[in-house]
Amino acid sequence: MFFAFEGRVRATLYSLSGRGVAYRDVGPGDIVGELAAIDGAPRSATVEVLTPARLARLPAKAFRELVATRRNRPVKPLWRSGAAAGYAAGAA
């Protein structure tokens, strides 16, 4: 899972024929790769940098541990508070 701090990146999905379809653009305050962190399955999306960007990586295992310790509280407010960003920076 990656947290975007600056810049823009684009997640693109590719069909079996190789045709790319832009799935979504990600900017400051957004995350990408969360589904793989949740279920551990590989993803077919490719993420490319559109503008100079700064991202922080939170490994899937660390994300699952974070969620487990916050069972009754949503994770998103934790990210917004900056606590997860600090955790991500330390875990990268």
CORCOR-V688117 format. One record per backbone hydrogen bond with DSSP energy under -1.0 kcal/mol. CO is the residue of the C=O (numbers start at 0). NH is the residue of the N-H. E is the energy in kcal/mol with one decimal. If there is no record, write none. Layout:
{{CO NH E} {CO NH E}}
This chain:
{{0 57 -3.1} {1 31 -2.0} {2 55 -2.2} {3 28 -2.8} {5 53 -1.5} {7 49 -2.8} {7 50 -1.7} {8 25 -3.5} {9 47 -2.4} {10 22 -3.0} {10 23 -1.5} {11 45 -2.9} {12 20 -3.1} {14 17 -1.8} {18 14 -2.5} {20 12 -2.6} {23 10 -3.0} {25 8 -2.4} {26 29 -2.4} {29 3 -2.7} {31 1 -2.9} {32 36 -1.5} {33 37 -1.8} {34 38 -2.7} {35 39 -1.9} {45 11 -3.0} {47 9 -2.8} {53 4 -3.0} {53 5 -1.5} {55 2 -2.7} {58 62 -2.3} {59 63 -2.6} {60 64 -2.1} {61 65 -2.3} {62 66 -2.6} {63 67 -2.3} {64 68 -1.7} {66 69 -1.1} {69 72 -2.0} {74 78 -1.9} {75 79 -2.6} {76 80 -1.8} {77 82 -1.0} {77 83 -1.1} {78 81 -1.4} {81 85 -2.1} {82 86 -2.1} {83 87 -3.3} {84 88 -2.4} {85 89 -1.8} {86 90 -1.7} {87 91 -1.4}}
